[in-house]
C-alpha cells in the first residue's frame, strides 16, 4: 500500500509505550508493506518519486531496491533532503 500524502508515517506514543498510527492499522488489516512519508512533502518532487518508484518496481526491482533507486534519482534533481528523504517502507519489503 502506498500513502503519498503529507506525514502519513507519523505515529503517536500511547499508554504502555505503544505506537499508534496509520501504519499499525494498515499492517493489522493485512497490508504486506506500506510506503509512506515521515513529514509534509513537496507535490512535484513526490510525483517524480512515485513515477520513478513504480517504474522500477513494475520492471522487476524489489520494493526496497526500487525505493533506494527512486530516492537516489530524486536526490540528483532535488539535493536537499526535504525532497527525497521523507519516504520509508515498512513491513515485508523482500519477495518470499
C-alpha positions as CSV (number, residue, x, y, z in Angstrom):
1,X,0.0,0.0,0.0
2,X,1.3,3.5,-0.8
3,X,0.3,6.7,1.0
4,X,2.0,9.6,-0.6
5,X,0.3,12.3,1.4
6,X,1.9,14.5,4.0
7,X,3.3,12.9,7.1
8,X,1.4,9.6,6.6
9,X,4.0,7.7,8.6
10,X,3.8,9.6,11.9
11,X,2.7,7.7,15.0
12,X,1.7,8.7,18.5
13,X,3.1,7.0,21.5
14,X,0.2,5.8,23.6
15,X,-0.1,4.2,27.0
16,X,2.4,1.5,27.6
17,X,4.8,3.0,25.0
18,X,2.6,1.6,22.3
19,X,2.9,3.2,18.8
20,X,-0.5,4.1,17.4
21,X,-0.9,5.3,13.9
22,X,-2.0,4.6,10.4
23,X,0.9,2.2,9.8
24,X,-0.1,-0.1,12.6
25,X,-3.7,-0.2,11.4
26,X,-2.8,-0.9,7.8
27,X,-0.4,-3.8,8.8
28,X,-3.0,-5.3,11.2
29,X,-5.6,-5.0,8.4
30,X,-3.4,-7.2,6.1
31,X,-1.2,-4.8,4.2
32,X,2.0,-6.7,3.4
33,X,4.0,-3.4,3.3
34,X,3.4,0.3,3.4
35,X,5.3,3.1,1.6
36,X,4.7,6.4,3.4
37,X,6.2,9.7,4.3
38,X,7.7,11.0,7.6
39,X,6.9,14.7,7.0
40,X,5.0,17.0,4.8
41,X,6.1,16.5,1.2
42,X,6.5,18.7,-1.9
43,X,3.9,17.9,-4.5
44,X,6.2,18.0,-7.6
45,X,9.1,16.0,-6.1
46,X,6.7,13.4,-4.6
47,X,5.1,12.9,-8.0
48,X,8.5,12.5,-9.6
49,X,9.4,10.0,-6.8
50,X,6.2,7.9,-7.2
51,X,6.7,7.7,-11.0
52,X,10.3,6.6,-10.6
53,X,9.5,4.1,-7.8
54,X,6.6,2.4,-9.7
55,X,8.5,2.4,-12.9
56,X,11.3,0.5,-11.3
57,X,9.0,-1.8,-9.2
58,X,7.0,-2.7,-12.3
59,X,10.1,-3.7,-14.2
60,X,11.1,-6.2,-11.6
61,X,13.1,-4.4,-8.9
62,X,12.1,-5.3,-5.4
63,X,10.3,-2.7,-3.2
64,X,13.5,-1.9,-1.2
65,X,15.7,-1.6,-4.3
66,X,13.0,0.5,-6.1
67,X,12.8,2.8,-3.1
68,X,16.5,3.3,-2.9
69,X,16.9,3.9,-6.7
70,X,14.0,6.3,-6.7
71,X,15.4,8.2,-3.8
72,X,18.8,8.5,-5.4
73,X,17.3,9.6,-8.7
74,X,15.3,12.3,-6.8
75,X,18.3,13.4,-4.9
76,X,20.1,14.1,-8.1
77,X,17.4,16.6,-9.1
78,X,16.5,17.9,-5.6
79,X,19.6,17.8,-3.5
80,X,18.0,19.0,-0.2
81,X,16.8,16.0,2.0
82,X,13.4,17.6,2.4
83,X,12.6,16.4,-1.1
84,X,14.0,12.9,-1.2
85,X,14.3,11.7,2.4
86,X,10.7,11.5,3.8
87,X,9.9,8.2,2.1
88,X,10.0,5.0,4.1
89,X,8.9,1.4,3.5
90,X,7.6,-0.7,6.4
91,X,6.6,-4.3,6.5
92,X,7.5,-7.1,4.1
93,X,10.0,-5.5,1.7
94,X,11.6,-8.6,0.1
95,X,9.7,-11.1,-2.0
96,X,9.2,-14.5,-0.4
